[in-house]
Amino acid sequence: MKRYFYISILLGTLALSGCINDETDNTEATAESLATERSRTINNEANTTKTEEVEPIPLNLTQEQKQEYYKKYVAIIERVNAENNEGFELELEPITDLLDEYWIEIEDFEQLAKKRANASIVVVENNERYNPMSVPKTVTLKIGSKEANIIFKGSFDTQLNENTSKGRQLFSVFNGISSEAADTNGSWTQLGYEESLIDGNTVYKIAVGGKYSQSGIISSHIVEMEFHCDIYGGIS
């Protein structure tokens, strides 16, 4: 069943005309005037300049306007997926699940989608040893200049193996792994995992599949990590 989840993510689940009326024109004109505020130049101590990134400004749209914007968001997701070579596809949350702050200008949404498509995964290595029953592991999604953290917790059993040099603890049982988003502005859904025991039962290599949702965009990921058992049974 775990392998089915993993393979299904790789092959299957890793698959997301403005309004022509006066109200739309007013909304777009207002948004355009505010767009100049999204980047501002400031002086630093060395009298040089730098650009400070500012969050896109949410739009106040009617339901009809939201439907038109949603169609354009869908088209952007499809175009970004067609250009993406990462082996997974973005998805768009249903229109009924998009919060008010998710409705932004078309060009801002396109930049957001491209950053998600190019997100990288960094597994933060533990600097200390943990009890095998609960071993945390932090994974960071780097999305443009921002980061989102997902916390994984693996559970294992170890046992003393006297057949090794001087005797040492080795992995004996993998009990499972769970995960959740550490940041409130995003959510993570774990779909499945696949594990393998390597290096003389001292390392568990685990690949976890799941979906991360933020700002109305869903991205699918396979996160690969390793858990190491030291001679005393401490896990990192």
C-alpha positions in Angstrom: 0.0 0.0 0.0 2.9 2.4 0.9 4.5 1.7 -2.5 1.2 2.3 -4.2 1.0 5.7 -2.6 4.5 6.6 -3.6 4.2 5.5 -7.2 0.8 7.1 -7.6 2.3 10.4 -6.5 5.1 10.0 -9.1 2.8 9.1 -11.9 -0.7 10.3 -11.0 -1.3 12.7 -8.2 1.6 15.0 -9.1 -0.7 16.4 -11.7 -3.7 23.0 -11.2 -10.7 38.5 -20.5 -11.0 40.5 -17.5 -14.5 41.7 -16.8 -15.5 44.3 -19.4 -17.5 46.6 -17.2 -17.0 49.8 -15.4 -16.5 48.2 -12.0 -13.7 46.0 -13.4 -12.0 49.0 -15.0 -12.1 50.8 -11.7 -10.6 47.8 -9.9 -7.8 47.4 -12.4 -7.1 51.1 -12.4 -6.8 51.1 -8.7 -4.6 48.0 -8.6 -2.4 49.5 -11.3 -1.9 52.7 -9.3 -1.1 50.6 -6.2 1.4 48.5 -8.1 3.9 51.3 -8.0 4.0 50.8 -4.3 5.0 47.1 -4.5 8.7 47.9 -4.8 10.3 50.9 -3.2 13.9 52.0 -3.2 15.5 52.8 0.1 19.0 54.0 1.1 21.2 51.9 3.3 24.1 52.9 5.5 26.6 52.8 2.6 24.4 55.2 0.6 23.6 52.5 -2.0 20.2 51.4 -2.9 18.3 48.1 -2.8 14.8 47.0 -3.7 12.5 45.9 -0.8 10.0 43.2 -1.8 6.4 44.0 -0.8 3.5 41.6 -0.7 1.0 41.8 -3.6 -2.0 43.8 -2.7 -5.2 41.8 -2.4 -8.1 42.8 -4.6 -11.6 43.6 -3.6 -13.5 41.6 -6.2 -17.2 40.8 -6.8 -18.1 37.2 -7.2 -18.4 37.6 -10.9 -15.0 39.2 -11.1 -13.6 36.3 -9.0 -14.9 33.8 -11.6 -13.2 35.7 -14.4 -9.9 35.9 -12.4 -10.1 32.2 -11.5 -10.3 31.3 -15.2 -7.1 33.3 -15.8 -5.4 31.7 -12.7 -6.2 28.3 -14.2 -4.7 29.2 -17.5 -1.5 30.4 -15.8 -1.2 27.1 -13.8 -1.6 25.1 -17.0 1.0 27.3 -18.8 3.5 27.0 -15.9 3.0 23.2 -15.8 3.7 23.0 -19.5 7.0 24.8 -19.0 7.9 23.0 -15.8 10.5 20.2 -16.0 10.4 19.1 -12.4 8.2 16.1 -12.9 5.2 17.3 -10.9 2.3 19.6 -11.6 0.8 22.5 -9.7 -2.9 22.6 -8.9 -5.2 25.4 -8.0 -7.5 25.2 -5.0 -11.2 25.2 -5.8 -12.6 28.7 -6.1 -14.7 28.2 -3.0 -11.5 27.6 -0.9 -9.7 30.8 -2.0 -9.5 33.3 0.8 -10.0 37.0 0.2 -6.2 37.6 0.5 -5.5 35.1 -2.3 -7.1 37.3 -5.0 -4.3 39.3 -6.5 -3.4 40.8 -9.9 -2.9 38.4 -12.8 0.8 39.3 -13.2 1.4 38.8 -9.4 -0.3 35.4 -9.5 1.8 34.3 -12.4 5.0 35.3 -10.6 3.8 33.4 -7.5 3.0 30.3 -9.6 6.5 30.3 -11.2 8.2 30.6 -7.8 6.2 27.6 -6.6 7.1 25.6 -9.7 10.8 26.3 -9.0 10.7 25.6 -5.3 13.6 23.7 -3.9 13.7 21.2 -1.0 16.3 21.3 1.8 16.5 18.6 4.5 17.9 20.1 7.6 20.3 17.7 9.3 20.0 17.1 13.0 22.9 18.2 15.2 21.8 16.1 18.1 20.6 12.5 18.9 17.0 11.7 19.7 15.1 8.8 21.3 14.2 6.4 18.5 10.5 6.6 19.3 10.2 10.2 18.1 12.8 11.7 15.9 12.1 15.1 14.4 13.4 16.2 11.0 12.8 19.7 9.5 12.4 20.1 5.8 12.5 23.6 4.2 10.7 24.5 1.0 12.5 27.5 -0.5 10.0 29.5 -2.6 11.6 32.5 -4.2 13.1 34.6 -1.3 10.8 32.9 1.2 10.9 29.7 3.2 8.2 27.3 4.5 9.0 24.5 7.0 7.5 21.1 7.3 8.2 19.0 10.4 8.6 15.2 10.0 8.6 12.8 12.9 9.9 9.3 12.5 9.4 6.4 15.0 11.8 3.4 15.2 12.9 0.6 17.5 16.5 -0.4 17.9 18.2 -3.4 19.5 21.7 -4.3 20.5 23.5 -6.5 18.0 26.4 -8.4 19.4 27.5 -9.6 16.0 28.9 -6.2 15.2 32.3 -5.0 16.3 32.2 -4.5 20.1 28.4 -4.7 19.8 26.2 -1.7 18.9 22.6 -0.7 18.5 21.0 -1.2 15.1 17.6 -0.3 13.7 15.1 -3.2 14.2 11.7 -1.8 13.4 10.3 1.2 11.5 7.0 2.2 13.2 6.1 5.0 10.8 6.5 8.7 10.0 4.1 11.7 10.2 4.4 15.3 9.1 2.8 18.7 9.2 3.4 22.3 8.2 5.1 24.4 10.8 3.8 27.6 9.4 0.2 28.8 9.7 0.1 30.3 6.3 0.5 26.9 4.6 -0.7 23.4 4.9 0.9 20.0 4.2 -0.9 16.8 3.5 1.1 13.6 3.7 0.0 11.0 1.1 2.3 8.0 1.6 5.9 6.9 2.1 8.4 4.2 1.2 11.3 3.2 3.4 14.5 1.1 3.0 17.0 -0.1 5.6 20.6 0.3 4.4 24.3 0.4 5.5 24.1 -2.6 7.8 20.8 -1.6 9.4 22.3 1.7 10.6 20.4 4.0 8.2 16.8 4.3 7.3 16.2 6.0 3.9 12.6 7.3 3.7 10.8 9.0 0.8 7.6 10.8 1.8 5.1 12.1 -0.8 2.7 14.9 -0.1 1.1 18.1 -1.2 1.8 21.6 0.1 -0.8 24.3 -0.2 -0.1 28.0 0.1 -1.9 31.1 -1.3 -4.3 28.9 -3.2 -1.7 27.0 -5.1 -1.0 23.3 -4.4 2.4 21.7 -5.2 3.2 18.0 -4.9 6.6 16.9 -3.6 8.6 13.8 -2.9 10.8 14.4 0.2 13.8 12.1 0.6 15.5 11.9 4.0 17.8 9.7 6.1 17.7 8.7 9.7 21.0 7.5 11.2 21.4 5.2 14.3 24.6 5.6 16.3 26.3 2.9 18.4 24.2 3.8 21.5 20.8 3.8 19.7 20.6 7.6 19.4 18.9 8.7 16.1 19.7 11.7 14.1 
